[in-house]
Each structure stands twice: as C-alpha cells, then as structure tokens.
Amino acid sequence: MPHYEFFCKACKKTFSKIMTMAEHEAEKASCPHCGSQEVEQRWSAFSAVTSKKSA
Ligand SMILES: [Zn+2]
C-alpha cells in the first residue's frame, strides 16, 4: 500500500497517510492537525528505495 507524506503549510506539521492510488487521485488530503487543505505532498525517499543496502 502506498504511503504518502504531506506537509501542512497552515500549521507547519508533517503527516503521513496510507491510501490507495485511487483514493489519492480522488481526494484532496487535509491536515489531521488543523483540517487545512493547504498541504503539500512530500515524496519520501524510502518509498522509492527498496531494502537494498548501499555497498
Ligand atoms: Zn495543519
């Protein structure tokens, strides 16, 4: 399941959400702290990188 990270511009907190691709397309994320939709998506590095360790 994809994990999305967001940063709230209103209260300057980060939060993460687990949602399906379809949910992500359909709904605008809102901040669980203040309810603002002034959120910006952060792509977390670990979701792109697998468990492969660097040599
Ligand atoms: Zn907020």
mmCIF file of the protein (N, C-alpha, C, O) and its ligand, coordinates in Angstrom:
data_MODEL
# 
_entry.id   MODEL 
# 
loop_
_entity.id 
_entity.type 
_entity.pdbx_number_of_molecules 
1 polymer     1 
2 non-polymer 1 
# 
_entity_poly.entity_id                      1 
_entity_poly.type                           'polypeptide(L)' 
_entity_poly.nstd_linkage                   no 
_entity_poly.nstd_monomer                   no 
_entity_poly.pdbx_seq_one_letter_code       MPHYEFFCKACKKTFSKIMTMAEHEAEKASCPHCGSQEVEQRWSAFSAVTSKKSA 
_entity_poly.pdbx_seq_one_letter_code_can   MPHYEFFCKACKKTFSKIMTMAEHEAEKASCPHCGSQEVEQRWSAFSAVTSKKSA 
_entity_poly.pdbx_strand_id                 A 
# 
loop_
_entity_poly_seq.entity_id 
_entity_poly_seq.num 
_entity_poly_seq.mon_id 
_entity_poly_seq.hetero 
1 1  MET n 
1 2  PRO n 
1 3  HIS n 
1 4  TYR n 
1 5  GLU n 
1 6  PHE n 
1 7  PHE n 
1 8  CYS n 
1 9  LYS n 
1 10 ALA n 
1 11 CYS n 
1 12 LYS n 
1 13 LYS n 
1 14 THR n 
1 15 PHE n 
1 16 SER n 
1 17 LYS n 
1 18 ILE n 
1 19 MET n 
1 20 THR n 
1 21 MET n 
1 22 ALA n 
1 23 GLU n 
1 24 HIS n 
1 25 GLU n 
1 26 ALA n 
1 27 GLU n 
1 28 LYS n 
1 29 ALA n 
1 30 SER n 
1 31 CYS n 
1 32 PRO n 
1 33 HIS n 
1 34 CYS n 
1 35 GLY n 
1 36 SER n 
1 37 GLN n 
1 38 GLU n 
1 39 VAL n 
1 40 GLU n 
1 41 GLN n 
1 42 ARG n 
1 43 TRP n 
1 44 SER n 
1 45 ALA n 
1 46 PHE n 
1 47 SER n 
1 48 ALA n 
1 49 VAL n 
1 50 THR n 
1 51 SER n 
1 52 LYS n 
1 53 LYS n 
1 54 SER n 
1 55 ALA n 
# 
loop_
_struct_asym.id 
_struct_asym.entity_id 
A 1 
B 2 
# 
loop_
_chem_comp.id 
_chem_comp.type 
_chem_comp.mon_nstd_flag 
ALA 'L-peptide linking' y 
ARG 'L-peptide linking' y 
CYS 'L-peptide linking' y 
GLN 'L-peptide linking' y 
GLU 'L-peptide linking' y 
GLY 'peptide linking'   y 
HIS 'L-peptide linking' y 
ILE 'L-peptide linking' y 
LYS 'L-peptide linking' y 
MET 'L-peptide linking' y 
PHE 'L-peptide linking' y 
PRO 'L-peptide linking' y 
SER 'L-peptide linking' y 
THR 'L-peptide linking' y 
TRP 'L-peptide linking' y 
TYR 'L-peptide linking' y 
VAL 'L-peptide linking' y 
ZN  non-polymer         . 
# 
_pdbx_entity_nonpoly.entity_id   2 
_pdbx_entity_nonpoly.name        ? 
_pdbx_entity_nonpoly.comp_id     ZN 
# 
_pdbx_nonpoly_scheme.asym_id         B 
_pdbx_nonpoly_scheme.entity_id       2 
_pdbx_nonpoly_scheme.mon_id          ZN 
_pdbx_nonpoly_scheme.ndb_seq_num     1 
_pdbx_nonpoly_scheme.pdb_seq_num     101 
_pdbx_nonpoly_scheme.auth_seq_num    101 
_pdbx_nonpoly_scheme.pdb_mon_id      ZN 
_pdbx_nonpoly_scheme.auth_mon_id     ZN 
_pdbx_nonpoly_scheme.pdb_strand_id   A 
_pdbx_nonpoly_scheme.pdb_ins_code    . 
# 
loop_
_atom_site.group_PDB 
_atom_site.id 
_atom_site.type_symbol 
_atom_site.label_atom_id 
_atom_site.label_alt_id 
_atom_site.label_comp_id 
_atom_site.label_asym_id 
_atom_site.label_entity_id 
_atom_site.label_seq_id 
_atom_site.pdbx_PDB_ins_code 
_atom_site.Cartn_x 
_atom_site.Cartn_y 
_atom_site.Cartn_z 
_atom_site.occupancy 
_atom_site.B_iso_or_equiv 
_atom_site.pdbx_formal_charge 
_atom_site.auth_seq_id 
_atom_site.auth_comp_id 
_atom_site.auth_asym_id 
_atom_site.auth_atom_id 
_atom_site.pdbx_PDB_model_num 
ATOM   1   N  N  . MET A 1 1  ? 0.848   -1.203 0.000  1.00 0.00 ? 1   MET A N  1 
ATOM   2   C  CA . MET A 1 1  ? 0.000   0.000  0.000  1.00 0.00 ? 1   MET A CA 1 
ATOM   3   C  C  . MET A 1 1  ? 0.883   1.254  0.000  1.00 0.00 ? 1   MET A C  1 
ATOM   4   O  O  . MET A 1 1  ? 1.782   1.371  0.833  1.00 0.00 ? 1   MET A O  1 
ATOM   5   N  N  . PRO A 1 2  ? 0.644   2.162  -0.896 1.00 0.00 ? 2   PRO A N  1 
ATOM   6   C  CA . PRO A 1 2  ? 1.483   3.355  -0.921 1.00 0.00 ? 2   PRO A CA 1 
ATOM   7   C  C  . PRO A 1 2  ? 1.278   4.252  0.290  1.00 0.00 ? 2   PRO A C  1 
ATOM   8   O  O  . PRO A 1 2  ? 0.182   4.370  0.838  1.00 0.00 ? 2   PRO A O  1 
ATOM   9   N  N  . HIS A 1 3  ? 2.330   4.848  0.664  1.00 0.00 ? 3   HIS A N  1 
ATOM   10  C  CA . HIS A 1 3  ? 2.366   5.693  1.849  1.00 0.00 ? 3   HIS A CA 1 
ATOM   11  C  C  . HIS A 1 3  ? 2.748   7.090  1.375  1.00 0.00 ? 3   HIS A C  1 
ATOM   12  O  O  . HIS A 1 3  ? 3.787   7.276  0.741  1.00 0.00 ? 3   HIS A O  1 
ATOM   13  N  N  . TYR A 1 4  ? 1.918   8.053  1.680  1.00 0.00 ? 4   TYR A N  1 
ATOM   14  C  CA . TYR A 1 4  ? 2.172   9.408  1.226  1.00 0.00 ? 4   TYR A CA 1 
ATOM   15  C  C  . TYR A 1 4  ? 2.505   10.305 2.392  1.00 0.00 ? 4   TYR A C  1 
ATOM   16  O  O  . TYR A 1 4  ? 1.914   10.189 3.466  1.00 0.00 ? 4   TYR A O  1 
ATOM   17  N  N  . GLU A 1 5  ? 3.426   11.175 2.189  1.00 0.00 ? 5   GLU A N  1 
ATOM   18  C  CA . GLU A 1 5  ? 3.794   12.145 3.214  1.00 0.00 ? 5   GLU A CA 1 
ATOM   19  C  C  . GLU A 1 5  ? 3.379   13.525 2.765  1.00 0.00 ? 5   GLU A C  1 
ATOM   20  O  O  . GLU A 1 5  ? 3.533   13.895 1.601  1.00 0.00 ? 5   GLU A O  1 
ATOM   21  N  N  . PHE A 1 6  ? 2.849   14.278 3.708  1.00 0.00 ? 6   PHE A N  1 
ATOM   22  C  CA . PHE A 1 6  ? 2.391   15.624 3.417  1.00 0.00 ? 6   PHE A CA 1 
ATOM   23  C  C  . PHE A 1 6  ? 2.943   16.603 4.440  1.00 0.00 ? 6   PHE A C  1 
ATOM   24  O  O  . PHE A 1 6  ? 3.264   16.252 5.576  1.00 0.00 ? 6   PHE A O  1 
ATOM   25  N  N  . PHE A 1 7  ? 3.037   17.837 3.990  1.00 0.00 ? 7   PHE A N  1 
ATOM   26  C  CA . PHE A 1 7  ? 3.451   18.918 4.864  1.00 0.00 ? 7   PHE A CA 1 
ATOM   27  C  C  . PHE A 1 7  ? 2.336   19.944 4.850  1.00 0.00 ? 7   PHE A C  1 
ATOM   28  O  O  . PHE A 1 7  ? 1.909   20.390 3.786  1.00 0.00 ? 7   PHE A O  1 
ATOM   29  N  N  . CYS A 1 8  ? 1.865   20.321 6.029  1.00 0.00 ? 8   CYS A N  1 
ATOM   30  C  CA . CYS A 1 8  ? 0.802   21.304 6.130  1.00 0.00 ? 8   CYS A CA 1 
ATOM   31  C  C  . CYS A 1 8  ? 1.417   22.698 6.190  1.00 0.00 ? 8   CYS A C  1 
ATOM   32  O  O  . CYS A 1 8  ? 2.235   22.996 7.061  1.00 0.00 ? 8   CYS A O  1 
ATOM   33  N  N  . LYS A 1 9  ? 1.011   23.539 5.254  1.00 0.00 ? 9   LYS A N  1 
ATOM   34  C  CA . LYS A 1 9  ? 1.539   24.900 5.220  1.00 0.00 ? 9   LYS A CA 1 
ATOM   35  C  C  . LYS A 1 9  ? 0.885   25.774 6.284  1.00 0.00 ? 9   LYS A C  1 
ATOM   36  O  O  . LYS A 1 9  ? 1.442   26.793 6.691  1.00 0.00 ? 9   LYS A O  1 
ATOM   37  N  N  . ALA A 1 10 ? -0.290  25.369 6.724  1.00 0.00 ? 10  ALA A N  1 
ATOM   38  C  CA . ALA A 1 10 ? -1.010  26.164 7.710  1.00 0.00 ? 10  ALA A CA 1 
ATOM   39  C  C  . ALA A 1 10 ? -0.400  26.021 9.106  1.00 0.00 ? 10  ALA A C  1 
ATOM   40  O  O  . ALA A 1 10 ? -0.152  27.022 9.777  1.00 0.00 ? 10  ALA A O  1 
ATOM   41  N  N  . CYS A 1 11 ? -0.161  24.799 9.541  1.00 0.00 ? 11  CYS A N  1 
ATOM   42  C  CA . CYS A 1 11 ? 0.373   24.612 10.888 1.00 0.00 ? 11  CYS A CA 1 
ATOM   43  C  C  . CYS A 1 11 ? 1.806   24.099 10.871 1.00 0.00 ? 11  CYS A C  1 
ATOM   44  O  O  . CYS A 1 11 ? 2.396   23.862 11.925 1.00 0.00 ? 11  CYS A O  1 
ATOM   45  N  N  . LYS A 1 12 ? 2.361   23.929 9.690  1.00 0.00 ? 12  LYS A N  1 
ATOM   46  C  CA . LYS A 1 12 ? 3.755   23.524 9.524  1.00 0.00 ? 12  LYS A CA 1 
ATOM   47  C  C  . LYS A 1 12 ? 4.098   22.192 10.184 1.00 0.00 ? 12  LYS A C  1 
ATOM   48  O  O  . LYS A 1 12 ? 5.165   22.018 10.773 1.00 0.00 ? 12  LYS A O  1 
ATOM   49  N  N  . LYS A 1 13 ? 3.168   21.273 10.065 1.00 0.00 ? 13  LYS A N  1 
ATOM   50  C  CA . LYS A 1 13 ? 3.416   19.931 10.570 1.00 0.00 ? 13  LYS A CA 1 
ATOM   51  C  C  . LYS A 1 13 ? 3.405   18.963 9.407  1.00 0.00 ? 13  LYS A C  1 
ATOM   52  O  O  . LYS A 1 13 ? 2.765   19.201 8.383  1.00 0.00 ? 13  LYS A O  1 
ATOM   53  N  N  . THR A 1 14 ? 4.108   17.890 9.579  1.00 0.00 ? 14  THR A N  1 
ATOM   54  C  CA . THR A 1 14 ? 4.070   16.853 8.563  1.00 0.00 ? 14  THR A CA 1 
ATOM   55  C  C  . THR A 1 14 ? 3.183   15.722 9.055  1.00 0.00 ? 14  THR A C  1 
ATOM   56  O  O  . THR A 1 14 ? 3.056   15.491 10.258 1.00 0.00 ? 14  THR A O  1 
ATOM   57  N  N  . PHE A 1 15 ? 2.587   15.038 8.133  1.00 0.00 ? 15  PHE A N  1 
ATOM   58  C  CA . PHE A 1 15 ? 1.786   13.875 8.475  1.00 0.00 ? 15  PHE A CA 1 
ATOM   59  C  C  . PHE A 1 15 ? 1.860   12.908 7.319  1.00 0.00 ? 15  PHE A C  1 
ATOM   60  O  O  . PHE A 1 15 ? 2.203   13.286 6.198  1.00 0.00 ? 15  PHE A O  1 
ATOM   61  N  N  . SER A 1 16 ? 1.541   11.677 7.592  1.00 0.00 ? 16  SER A N  1 
ATOM   62  C  CA . SER A 1 16 ? 1.567   10.688 6.534  1.00 0.00 ? 16  SER A CA 1 
ATOM   63  C  C  . SER A 1 16 ? 0.227   9.983  6.467  1.00 0.00 ? 16  SER A C  1 
ATOM   64  O  O  . SER A 1 16 ? -0.495  9.874  7.458  1.00 0.00 ? 16  SER A O  1 
ATOM   65  N  N  . LYS A 1 17 ? -0.078  9.519  5.301  1.00 0.00 ? 17  LYS A N  1 
ATOM   66  C  CA . LYS A 1 17 ? -1.339  8.844  5.048  1.00 0.00 ? 17  LYS A CA 1 
ATOM   67  C  C  . LYS A 1 17 ? -1.067  7.627  4.208  1.00 0.00 ? 17  LYS A C  1 
ATOM   68  O  O  . LYS A 1 17 ? -0.248  7.651  3.289  1.00 0.00 ? 17  LYS A O  1 
ATOM   69  N  N  . ILE A 1 18 ? -1.759  6.571  4.532  1.00 0.00 ? 18  ILE A N  1 
ATOM   70  C  CA . ILE A 1 18 ? -1.698  5.391  3.682  1.00 0.00 ? 18  ILE A CA 1 
ATOM   71  C  C  . ILE A 1 18 ? -2.990  5.364  2.896  1.00 0.00 ? 18  ILE A C  1 
ATOM   72  O  O  . ILE A 1 18 ? -4.070  5.240  3.474  1.00 0.00 ? 18  ILE A O  1 
ATOM   73  N  N  . MET A 1 19 ? -2.893  5.476  1.617  1.00 0.00 ? 19  MET A N  1 
ATOM   74  C  CA . MET A 1 19 ? -4.075  5.453  0.776  1.00 0.00 ? 19  MET A CA 1 
ATOM   75  C  C  . MET A 1 19 ? -3.763  4.780  -0.545 1.00 0.00 ? 19  MET A C  1 
ATOM   76  O  O  . MET A 1 19 ? -2.615  4.738  -0.988 1.00 0.00 ? 19  MET A O  1 
ATOM   77  N  N  . THR A 1 20 ? -4.797  4.260  -1.159 1.00 0.00 ? 20  THR A N  1 
ATOM   78  C  CA . THR A 1 20 ? -4.600  3.621  -2.455 1.00 0.00 ? 20  THR A CA 1 
ATOM   79  C  C  . THR A 1 20 ? -4.396  4.687  -3.524 1.00 0.00 ? 20  THR A C  1 
ATOM   80  O  O  . THR A 1 20 ? -4.672  5.864  -3.292 1.00 0.00 ? 20  THR A O  1 
ATOM   81  N  N  . MET A 1 21 ? -3.921  4.284  -4.674 1.00 0.00 ? 21  MET A N  1 
ATOM   82  C  CA . MET A 1 21 ? -3.737  5.209  -5.785 1.00 0.00 ? 21  MET A CA 1 
ATOM   83  C  C  . MET A 1 21 ? -5.059  5.892  -6.125 1.00 0.00 ? 21  MET A C  1 
ATOM   84  O  O  . MET A 1 21 ? -5.098  7.096  -6.381 1.00 0.00 ? 21  MET A O  1 
ATOM   85  N  N  . ALA A 1 22 ? -6.132  5.120  -6.125 1.00 0.00 ? 22  ALA A N  1 
ATOM   86  C  CA . ALA A 1 22 ? -7.459  5.641  -6.454 1.00 0.00 ? 22  ALA A CA 1 
ATOM   87  C  C  . ALA A 1 22 ? -7.906  6.688  -5.439 1.00 0.00 ? 22  ALA A C  1 
ATOM   88  O  O  . ALA A 1 22 ? -8.446  7.731  -5.809 1.00 0.00 ? 22  ALA A O  1 
ATOM   89  N  N  . GLU A 1 23 ? -7.679  6.409  -4.173 1.00 0.00 ? 23  GLU A N  1 
ATOM   90  C  CA . GLU A 1 23 ? -8.031  7.370  -3.128 1.00 0.00 ? 23  GLU A CA 1 
ATOM   91  C  C  . GLU A 1 23 ? -7.210  8.644  -3.271 1.00 0.00 ? 23  GLU A C  1 
ATOM   92  O  O  . GLU A 1 23 ? -7.710  9.758  -3.111 1.00 0.00 ? 23  GLU A O  1 
ATOM   93  N  N  . HIS A 1 24 ? -5.971  8.446  -3.570 1.00 0.00 ? 24  HIS A N  1 
ATOM   94  C  CA . HIS A 1 24 ? -5.068  9.585  -3.729 1.00 0.00 ? 24  HIS A CA 1 
ATOM   95  C  C  . HIS A 1 24 ? -5.500  10.479 -4.881 1.00 0.00 ? 24  HIS A C  1 
ATOM   96  O  O  . HIS A 1 24 ? -5.417  11.704 -4.791 1.00 0.00 ? 24  HIS A O  1 
ATOM   97  N  N  . GLU A 1 25 ? -5.962  9.863  -5.962 1.00 0.00 ? 25  GLU A N  1 
ATOM   98  C  CA . GLU A 1 25 ? -6.454  10.615 -7.114 1.00 0.00 ? 25  GLU A CA 1 
ATOM   99  C  C  . GLU A 1 25 ? -7.743  11.353 -6.764 1.00 0.00 ? 25  GLU A C  1 
ATOM   100 O  O  . GLU A 1 25 ? -7.946  12.504 -7.153 1.00 0.00 ? 25  GLU A O  1 
ATOM   101 N  N  . ALA A 1 26 ? -8.590  10.679 -6.038 1.00 0.00 ? 26  ALA A N  1 
ATOM   102 C  CA . ALA A 1 26 ? -9.944  11.176 -5.811 1.00 0.00 ? 26  ALA A CA 1 
ATOM   103 C  C  . ALA A 1 26 ? -10.040 12.247 -4.735 1.00 0.00 ? 26  ALA A C  1 
ATOM   104 O  O  . ALA A 1 26 ? -10.786 13.215 -4.885 1.00 0.00 ? 26  ALA A O  1 
ATOM   105 N  N  . GLU A 1 27 ? -9.303  12.083 -3.672 1.00 0.00 ? 27  GLU A N  1 
ATOM   106 C  CA . GLU A 1 27 ? -9.493  13.028 -2.574 1.00 0.00 ? 27  GLU A CA 1 
ATOM   107 C  C  . GLU A 1 27 ? -8.283  13.897 -2.308 1.00 0.00 ? 27  GLU A C  1 
ATOM   108 O  O  . GLU A 1 27 ? -7.136  13.476 -2.459 1.00 0.00 ? 27  GLU A O  1 
ATOM   109 N  N  . LYS A 1 28 ? -8.570  15.099 -1.916 1.00 0.00 ? 28  LYS A N  1 
ATOM   110 C  CA . LYS A 1 28 ? -7.522  16.037 -1.550 1.00 0.00 ? 28  LYS A CA 1 
ATOM   111 C  C  . LYS A 1 28 ? -7.217  15.784 -0.084 1.00 0.00 ? 28  LYS A C  1 
ATOM   112 O  O  . LYS A 1 28 ? -8.118  15.740 0.754  1.00 0.00 ? 28  LYS A O  1 
ATOM   113 N  N  . ALA A 1 29 ? -5.969  15.625 0.205  1.00 0.00 ? 29  ALA A N  1 
ATOM   114 C  CA . ALA A 1 29 ? -5.590  15.359 1.585  1.00 0.00 ? 29  ALA A CA 1 
ATOM   115 C  C  . ALA A 1 29 ? -5.802  16.611 2.431  1.00 0.00 ? 29  ALA A C  1 
ATOM   116 O  O  . ALA A 1 29 ? -5.567  17.732 1.980  1.00 0.00 ? 29  ALA A O  1 
ATOM   117 N  N  . SER A 1 30 ? -6.240  16.399 3.639  1.00 0.00 ? 30  SER A N  1 
ATOM   118 C  CA . SER A 1 30 ? -6.354  17.520 4.559  1.00 0.00 ? 30  SER A CA 1 
ATOM   119 C  C  . SER A 1 30 ? -5.572  17.199 5.822  1.00 0.00 ? 30  SER A C  1 
ATOM   120 O  O  . SER A 1 30 ? -5.403  16.039 6.197  1.00 0.00 ? 30  SER A O  1 
ATOM   121 N  N  . CYS A 1 31 ? -5.113  18.232 6.451  1.00 0.00 ? 31  CYS A N  1 
ATOM   122 C  CA . CYS A 1 31 ? -4.270  18.089 7.627  1.00 0.00 ? 31  CYS A CA 1 
ATOM   123 C  C  . CYS A 1 31 ? -5.064  17.543 8.813  1.00 0.00 ? 31  CYS A C  1 
ATOM   124 O  O  . CYS A 1 31 ? -6.113  18.090 9.153  1.00 0.00 ? 31  CYS A O  1 
ATOM   125 N  N  . PRO A 1 32 ? -4.583  16.482 9.441  1.00 0.00 ? 32  PRO A N  1 
ATOM   126 C  CA . PRO A 1 32 ? -5.288  15.931 10.593 1.00 0.00 ? 32  PRO A CA 1 
ATOM   127 C  C  . PRO A 1 32 ? -5.143  16.802 11.836 1.00 0.00 ? 32  PRO A C  1 
ATOM   128 O  O  . PRO A 1 32 ? -5.884  16.631 12.804 1.00 0.00 ? 32  PRO A O  1 
ATOM   129 N  N  . HIS A 1 33 ? -4.208  17.719 11.812 1.00 0.00 ? 33  HIS A N  1 
ATOM   130 C  CA . HIS A 1 33 ? -3.963  18.584 12.969 1.00 0.00 ? 33  HIS A CA 1 
ATOM   131 C  C  . HIS A 1 33 ? -4.893  19.789 12.983 1.00 0.00 ? 33  HIS A C  1 
ATOM   132 O  O  . HIS A 1 33 ? -5.469  20.128 14.017 1.00 0.00 ? 33  HIS A O  1 
ATOM   133 N  N  . CYS A 1 34 ? -5.036  20.436 11.824 1.00 0.00 ? 34  CYS A N  1 
ATOM   134 C  CA . CYS A 1 34 ? -5.832  21.661 11.778 1.00 0.00 ? 34  CYS A CA 1 
ATOM   135 C  C  . CYS A 1 34 ? -6.938  21.622 10.735 1.00 0.00 ? 34  CYS A C  1 
ATOM   136 O  O  . CYS A 1 34 ? -7.754  22.541 10.665 1.00 0.00 ? 34  CYS A O  1 
ATOM   137 N  N  . GLY A 1 35 ? -6.976  20.570 9.924  1.00 0.00 ? 35  GLY A N  1 
ATOM   138 C  CA . GLY A 1 35 ? -8.044  20.423 8.943  1.00 0.00 ? 35  GLY A CA 1 
ATOM   139 C  C  . GLY A 1 35 ? -7.831  21.211 7.666  1.00 0.00 ? 35  GLY A C  1 
ATOM   140 O  O  . GLY A 1 35 ? -8.682  21.185 6.777  1.00 0.00 ? 35  GLY A O  1 
ATOM   141 N  N  . SER A 1 36 ? -6.719  21.908 7.555  1.00 0.00 ? 36  SER A N  1 
ATOM   142 C  CA . SER A 1 36 ? -6.430  22.701 6.367  1.00 0.00 ? 36  SER A CA 1 
ATOM   143 C  C  . SER A 1 36 ? -6.146  21.823 5.155  1.00 0.00 ? 36  SER A C  1 
ATOM   144 O  O  . SER A 1 36 ? -5.605  20.724 5.281  1.00 0.00 ? 36  SER A O  1 
ATOM   145 N  N  . GLN A 1 37 ? -6.511  22.315 3.999  1.00 0.00 ? 37  GLN A N  1 
ATOM   146 C  CA . GLN A 1 37 ? -6.153  21.603 2.773  1.00 0.00 ? 37  GLN A CA 1 
ATOM   147 C  C  . GLN A 1 37 ? -4.948  22.249 2.107  1.00 0.00 ? 37  GLN A C  1 
ATOM   148 O  O  . GLN A 1 37 ? -4.596  21.921 0.974  1.00 0.00 ? 37  GLN A O  1 
ATOM   149 N  N  . GLU A 1 38 ? -4.329  23.163 2.821  1.00 0.00 ? 38  GLU A N  1 
ATOM   150 C  CA . GLU A 1 38 ? -3.096  23.782 2.338  1.00 0.00 ? 38  GLU A CA 1 
ATOM   151 C  C  . GLU A 1 38 ? -1.930  22.847 2.602  1.00 0.00 ? 38  GLU A C  1 
ATOM   152 O  O  . GLU A 1 38 ? -1.012  23.165 3.358  1.00 0.00 ? 38  GLU A O  1 
ATOM   153 N  N  . VAL A 1 39 ? -1.987  21.704 1.972  1.00 0.00 ? 39  VAL A N  1 
ATOM   154 C  CA . VAL A 1 39 ? -0.951  20.711 2.194  1.00 0.00 ? 39  VAL A CA 1 
ATOM   155 C  C  . VAL A 1 39 ? -0.163  20.475 0.919  1.00 0.00 ? 39  VAL A C  1 
ATOM   156 O  O  . VAL A 1 39 ? -0.655  20.652 -0.195 1.00 0.00 ? 39  VAL A O  1 
ATOM   157 N  N  . GLU A 1 40 ? 1.041   20.080 1.123  1.00 0.00 ? 40  GLU A N  1 
ATOM   158 C  CA . GLU A 1 40 ? 1.962   19.876 0.021  1.00 0.00 ? 40  GLU A CA 1 
ATOM   159 C  C  . GLU A 1 40 ? 2.481   18.451 0.163  1.00 0.00 ? 40  GLU A C  1 
ATOM   160 O  O  . GLU A 1 40 ? 2.848   18.012 1.253  1.00 0.00 ? 40  GLU A O  1 
ATOM   161 N  N  . GLN A 1 41 ? 2.502   17.756 -0.932 1.00 0.00 ? 41  GLN A N  1 
ATOM   162 C  CA . GLN A 1 41 ? 2.952   16.374 -0.838 1.00 0.00 ? 41  GLN A CA 1 
ATOM   163 C  C  . GLN A 1 41 ? 4.465   16.282 -0.803 1.00 0.00 ? 41  GLN A C  1 
ATOM   164 O  O  . GLN A 1 41 ? 5.175   16.951 -1.555 1.00 0.00 ? 41  GLN A O  1 
ATOM   165 N  N  . ARG A 1 42 ? 4.925   15.444 0.080  1.00 0.00 ? 42  ARG A N  1 
ATOM   166 C  CA . ARG A 1 42 ? 6.360   15.165 0.183  1.00 0.00 ? 42  ARG A CA 1 
ATOM   167 C  C  . ARG A 1 42 ? 6.570   13.733 -0.258 1.00 0.00 ? 42  ARG A C  1 
ATOM   168 O  O  . ARG A 1 42 ? 5.881   12.821 0.199  1.00 0.00 ? 42  ARG A O  1 
ATOM   169 N  N  . TRP A 1 43 ? 7.510   13.546 -1.133 1.00 0.00 ? 43  TRP A N  1 
ATOM   170 C  CA . TRP A 1 43 ? 7.818   12.183 -1.540 1.00 0.00 ? 43  TRP A CA 1 
ATOM   171 C  C  . TRP A 1 43 ? 8.935   11.673 -0.660 1.00 0.00 ? 43  TRP A C  1 
ATOM   172 O  O  . TRP A 1 43 ? 10.051  12.193 -0.685 1.00 0.00 ? 43  TRP A O  1 
ATOM   173 N  N  . SER A 1 44 ? 8.635   10.678 0.097  1.00 0.00 ? 44  SER A N  1 
ATOM   174 C  CA . SER A 1 44 ? 9.659   10.146 0.976  1.00 0.00 ? 44  SER A CA 1 
ATOM   175 C  C  . SER A 1 44 ? 10.582  9.218  0.209  1.00 0.00 ? 44  SER A C  1 
ATOM   176 O  O  . SER A 1 44 ? 10.150  8.388  -0.591 1.00 0.00 ? 44  SER A O  1 
ATOM   177 N  N  . ALA A 1 45 ? 11.832  9.384  0.473  1.00 0.00 ? 45  ALA A N  1 
ATOM   178 C  CA . ALA A 1 45 ? 12.861  8.647  -0.251 1.00 0.00 ? 45  ALA A CA 1 
ATOM   179 C  C  . ALA A 1 45 ? 12.730  7.140  -0.079 1.00 0.00 ? 45  ALA A C  1 
ATOM   180 O  O  . ALA A 1 45 ? 12.950  6.365  -1.009 1.00 0.00 ? 45  ALA A O  1 
ATOM   181 N  N  . PHE A 1 46 ? 12.366  6.752  1.132  1.00 0.00 ? 46  PHE A N  1 
ATOM   182 C  CA . PHE A 1 46 ? 12.326  5.318  1.402  1.00 0.00 ? 46  PHE A CA 1 
ATOM   183 C  C  . PHE A 1 46 ? 11.279  4.561  0.605  1.00 0.00 ? 46  PHE A C  1 
ATOM   184 O  O  . PHE A 1 46 ? 11.401  3.349  0.426  1.00 0.00 ? 46  PHE A O  1 
ATOM   185 N  N  . SER A 1 47 ? 10.258  5.248  0.127  1.00 0.00 ? 47  SER A N  1 
ATOM   186 C  CA . SER A 1 47 ? 9.247   4.538  -0.650 1.00 0.00 ? 47  SER A CA 1 
ATOM   187 C  C  . SER A 1 47 ? 9.746   4.186  -2.044 1.00 0.00 ? 47  SER A C  1 
ATOM   188 O  O  . SER A 1 47 ? 9.259   3.250  -2.678 1.00 0.00 ? 47  SER A O  1 
ATOM   189 N  N  . ALA A 1 48 ? 10.725  4.953  -2.506 1.00 0.00 ? 48  ALA A N  1 
ATOM   190 C  CA . ALA A 1 48 ? 11.284  4.703  -3.823 1.00 0.00 ? 48  ALA A CA 1 
ATOM   191 C  C  . ALA A 1 48 ? 12.444  3.709  -3.758 1.00 0.00 ? 48  ALA A C  1 
ATOM   192 O  O  . ALA A 1 48 ? 12.692  2.952  -4.696 1.00 0.00 ? 48  ALA A O  1 
ATOM   193 N  N  . VAL A 1 49 ? 13.129  3.734  -2.649 1.00 0.00 ? 49  VAL A N  1 
ATOM   194 C  CA . VAL A 1 49 ? 14.291  2.872  -2.480 1.00 0.00 ? 49  VAL A CA 1 
ATOM   195 C  C  . VAL A 1 49 ? 13.861  1.600  -1.741 1.00 0.00 ? 49  VAL A C  1 
ATOM   196 O  O  . VAL A 1 49 ? 13.169  1.663  -0.725 1.00 0.00 ? 49  VAL A O  1 
ATOM   197 N  N  . THR A 1 50 ? 14.263  0.499  -2.245 1.00 0.00 ? 50  THR A N  1 
ATOM   198 C  CA . THR A 1 50 ? 13.915  -0.766 -1.602 1.00 0.00 ? 50  THR A CA 1 
ATOM   199 C  C  . THR A 1 50 ? 14.920  -1.097 -0.507 1.00 0.00 ? 50  THR A C  1 
ATOM   200 O  O  . THR A 1 50 ? 15.784  -0.288 -0.169 1.00 0.00 ? 50  THR A O  1 
ATOM   201 N  N  . SER A 1 51 ? 14.794  -2.256 0.019  1.00 0.00 ? 51  SER A N  1 
ATOM   202 C  CA . SER A 1 51 ? 15.619  -2.645 1.159  1.00 0.00 ? 51  SER A CA 1 
ATOM   203 C  C  . SER A 1 51 ? 17.086  -2.915 0.803  1.00 0.00 ? 51  SER A C  1 
ATOM   204 O  O  . SER A 1 51 ? 17.888  -3.292 1.657  1.00 0.00 ? 51  SER A O  1 
ATOM   205 N  N  . LYS A 1 52 ? 17.406  -2.719 -0.443 1.00 0.00 ? 52  LYS A N  1 
ATOM   206 C  CA . LYS A 1 52 ? 18.783  -2.932 -0.886 1.00 0.00 ? 52  LYS A CA 1 
ATOM   207 C  C  . LYS A 1 52 ? 19.743  -1.983 -0.157 1.00 0.00 ? 52  LYS A C  1 
ATOM   208 O  O  . LYS A 1 52 ? 19.564  -0.766 -0.187 1.00 0.00 ? 52  LYS A O  1 
ATOM   209 N  N  . LYS A 1 53 ? 20.714  -2.526 0.466  1.00 0.00 ? 53  LYS A N  1 
ATOM   210 C  CA . LYS A 1 53 ? 21.675  -1.711 1.198  1.00 0.00 ? 53  LYS A CA 1 
ATOM   211 C  C  . LYS A 1 53 ? 22.787  -1.219 0.268  1.00 0.00 ? 53  LYS A C  1 
ATOM   212 O  O  . LYS A 1 53 ? 23.199  -1.910 -0.664 1.00 0.00 ? 53  LYS A O  1 
ATOM   213 N  N  . SER A 1 54 ? 23.246  -0.029 0.546  1.00 0.00 ? 54  SER A N  1 
ATOM   214 C  CA . SER A 1 54 ? 24.324  0.513  -0.269 1.00 0.00 ? 54  SER A CA 1 
ATOM   215 C  C  . SER A 1 54 ? 25.637  -0.194 0.043  1.00 0.00 ? 54  SER A C  1 
ATOM   216 O  O  . SER A 1 54 ? 25.912  -0.525 1.196  1.00 0.00 ? 54  SER A O  1 
ATOM   217 N  N  . ALA A 1 55 ? 26.418  -0.416 -0.952 1.00 0.00 ? 55  ALA A N  1 
ATOM   218 C  CA . ALA A 1 55 ? 27.655  -1.179 -0.787 1.00 0.00 ? 55  ALA A CA 1 
ATOM   219 C  C  . ALA A 1 55 ? 28.744  -0.387 -0.092 1.00 0.00 ? 55  ALA A C  1 
ATOM   220 O  O  . ALA A 1 55 ? 29.843  -0.901 0.118  1.00 0.00 ? 55  ALA A O  1 
HETATM 221 ZN ZN . ZN  B 2 .  ? -2.268  21.692 9.666  1.00 0.00 2 101 ZN  A ZN 1 
# 
